[in-house]
Amino acid sequence: MTCTRLSNWFAGRGAWLPCVSAFALLWCSFLSVVAQDSDSEADFDQLTPEQQEQVFMKMVEDLGWKRQGVGDLDKWAEIKIPQGFRFTEGDGAAQLMEIYGNPSSETETGVIAPEDLNWFVLFRFEDSGYVKDDEKDKINPAKILKEKKENQELSNEYRRENGLQEMYVMGWAVEPNYNEATNNLEWALDLQDADGNRVVNFNTKLLGRHGVMDSTLVCDPGQLDELLPTYQNLIAGFSYKPGNTYAEYKEGDKIAKYGLLALIGGGGAALAAKAGLFAVIGKFLAKAWKLVAVGVVAVGAFLKRIFTRR
């Protein structure tokens, strides 16, 4: 079984193939794993396209999704779930990252996405302590960008060792900025892989009393401008639970060993090397399939168990 089926399946539904969607990569991961087992492949081939789609969607649904109300981001915070969106908590988020071929950071607290999963927002909490914002007036985008470009070789060394394409910092898609009213730090990097494919990763650091909630919008670069208002509305529905807000800091609380500048310096390409997110976003499907095939080996047993339960 090959991912050609994915191309045909989406083409038959009028989907635009040049961009990578989260749904497309999930589907491709599923097909790649089924292909490793000849019996499963034979059984799967006997199903109609509609039945195949049902099997796949059942696998996705097994991650556990909530479609209304409020989603719990562990003990730290919560996010409102608007109509037309789905939310899964930390365990589901970690499994989703593994399906994409990314090792779990064990800090995932949730994922929120539209029903079609064409993009998503990943939440992770860094239990680092209270991050002082006294560096807010020292943010120098040009200097930070220069340092990122100088340090990107360390990130690429990790990527090469793990069979991932190198990523290069091209510039800011959105320059770093700190909102004192919300205590949110935001920026977006424009990156390019060795084949010239571009990707944008939009980061929001939501400062809290005991650490930082990291929110990452994962989407195709061409979607960024269109999705930003929707993303900002989602973030407006984020709130720390009582006792965890930035304003509730008390003397004696744990203080983080870094400030705002380190949060920016440690994001972007460095984060990609650690979590592998850029391996599954912003690629043409042909490239994405190859990368997913590398990552899917580690989670093959997980996906096979899901399929064989059907």
VENWOHU-V514423 format. One record per residue. RES is the residue in one letter. SS is DSSP state (@ for helix, = for strand, . for the rest). OMEGA is omega as a letter, one per 30 degrees, with the letter a starting at -180 (NA if undefined). NEAR is the number of other C-alpha atoms within 12 Angstrom. Layout:
# VENWOHU-V514423
RES;SS;OMEGA;NEAR
RES;SS;OMEGA;NEAR
This chain:
# VENWOHU-V514423
M;.;a;23
T;.;l;23
C;.;l;29
T;@;l;19
R;@;l;23
L;@;l;34
S;@;a;27
N;@;a;18
W;@;a;23
F;@;l;26
A;@;l;15
G;.;l;13
R;.;l;12
G;.;a;10
A;.;l;19
W;.;a;19
L;.;a;28
P;.;l;22
C;.;l;31
V;.;l;41
S;.;l;37
A;@;a;40
F;@;a;34
A;@;a;43
L;@;l;46
L;@;l;42
W;@;a;44
C;@;l;44
S;@;l;45
F;@;a;50
L;@;a;40
S;@;a;38
V;@;l;40
V;@;a;37
A;.;a;28
Q;.;a;23
D;.;a;22
S;@;l;16
D;@;l;17
S;@;a;27
E;@;a;23
A;@;l;14
D;@;a;20
F;@;a;29
D;@;l;21
Q;.;a;13
L;.;l;16
T;.;l;13
P;@;a;19
E;@;l;14
Q;@;l;16
Q;@;l;27
E;@;l;26
Q;@;l;18
V;@;a;28
F;@;a;34
M;@;l;26
K;@;l;21
M;@;l;31
V;@;a;33
E;@;a;23
D;.;l;24
L;.;l;29
G;.;a;25
W;.;l;33
K;=;a;29
R;.;l;24
Q;.;l;19
G;.;a;18
V;=;l;27
G;=;l;36
D;=;l;30
L;=;a;35
D;.;a;28
K;.;a;21
W;.;a;36
A;=;l;37
E;=;a;34
I;=;l;39
K;=;a;29
I;.;a;31
P;.;l;26
Q;.;a;17
G;.;a;18
F;=;l;30
R;=;a;36
F;=;l;42
T;=;a;41
E;=;a;34
G;@;a;34
D;@;l;28
G;@;l;31
A;@;l;38
A;@;l;30
Q;@;l;34
L;@;l;48
M;@;l;45
E;@;l;36
I;@;l;45
Y;.;a;43
G;.;l;42
N;.;l;37
P;.;l;28
S;.;l;27
S;.;a;27
E;.;l;23
T;.;a;30
E;=;l;37
T;=;l;39
G;=;l;45
V;=;l;47
I;=;a;52
A;=;l;41
P;=;a;29
E;.;a;25
D;.;l;20
L;.;l;29
N;.;l;31
W;.;l;39
F;=;l;39
V;=;a;42
L;=;l;44
F;=;l;46
R;=;a;38
F;=;l;34
E;=;a;28
D;.;a;27
S;.;a;24
G;.;a;27
Y;=;l;34
V;.;l;37
K;.;a;30
D;.;a;31
D;.;l;16
E;.;a;20
K;@;a;25
D;@;a;16
K;@;a;19
I;.;a;26
N;.;a;20
P;@;a;27
A;@;a;15
K;@;a;19
I;@;l;29
L;@;l;34
K;@;a;17
E;@;l;22
K;@;a;34
K;@;a;27
E;@;a;19
N;@;a;23
Q;@;a;30
E;@;l;20
L;@;l;22
S;@;a;32
N;@;l;32
E;@;l;21
Y;@;a;23
R;@;l;31
R;@;a;18
E;@;a;14
N;.;l;22
G;.;a;20
L;.;l;33
Q;.;l;33
E;.;l;32
M;=;a;43
Y;=;l;37
V;=;a;36
M;=;a;26
G;=;l;29
W;=;l;32
A;=;l;27
V;=;a;25
E;=;a;24
P;=;l;36
N;=;a;29
Y;=;l;31
N;=;a;19
E;.;a;19
A;.;a;12
T;.;a;23
N;.;l;29
N;=;l;34
L;=;a;38
E;=;l;40
W;=;l;37
A;=;l;37
L;=;l;41
D;=;a;34
L;=;a;37
Q;=;l;29
D;=;a;29
A;.;l;19
D;.;l;17
G;.;l;19
N;.;a;32
R;=;l;31
V;=;l;42
V;=;l;41
N;=;a;45
F;=;a;44
N;=;l;45
T;=;l;44
K;=;a;42
L;=;a;41
L;=;l;44
G;=;a;41
R;.;a;35
H;.;a;34
G;.;a;34
V;=;l;38
M;=;l;46
D;=;l;41
S;=;a;39
T;=;l;43
L;=;a;45
V;=;a;42
C;=;l;39
D;.;a;35
P;@;a;33
G;@;l;25
Q;@;a;26
L;@;a;28
D;@;a;19
E;@;a;14
L;@;a;24
L;@;l;30
P;@;l;14
T;@;l;24
Y;@;a;32
Q;@;l;23
N;@;l;15
L;@;a;35
I;@;l;34
A;@;l;20
G;.;l;20
F;=;l;36
S;=;l;29
Y;=;l;34
K;.;a;23
P;.;a;17
G;.;a;18
N;.;a;28
T;=;a;29
Y;@;a;33
A;@;a;22
E;@;l;18
Y;.;l;22
K;.;l;17
E;.;a;10
G;.;l;11
D;.;l;20
K;.;l;19
I;=;l;23
A;.;a;23
K;.;l;16
Y;.;a;22
G;.;a;28
L;@;a;37
L;@;l;33
A;@;l;26
L;@;l;39
I;@;a;40
G;@;a;30
G;.;a;26
G;.;l;37
G;.;a;48
A;@;l;47
A;@;l;36
L;@;a;33
A;@;a;40
A;@;a;34
K;@;a;26
A;@;l;33
G;.;a;38
L;@;a;46
F;@;l;49
A;@;a;48
V;.;l;50
I;.;l;48
G;.;a;40
K;.;l;40
F;.;a;29
L;@;a;35
A;@;l;26
K;@;a;30
A;@;a;38
W;@;a;36
K;@;a;27
L;@;l;33
V;@;a;43
A;@;l;37
V;@;a;29
G;@;a;33
V;@;a;39
V;@;a;27
A;@;a;23
V;@;a;31
G;@;a;29
A;@;l;20
F;@;a;25
L;@;l;40
K;@;l;32
R;@;l;18
I;@;a;25
F;@;a;30
T;@;l;21
R;.;a;13
R;.;NA;19
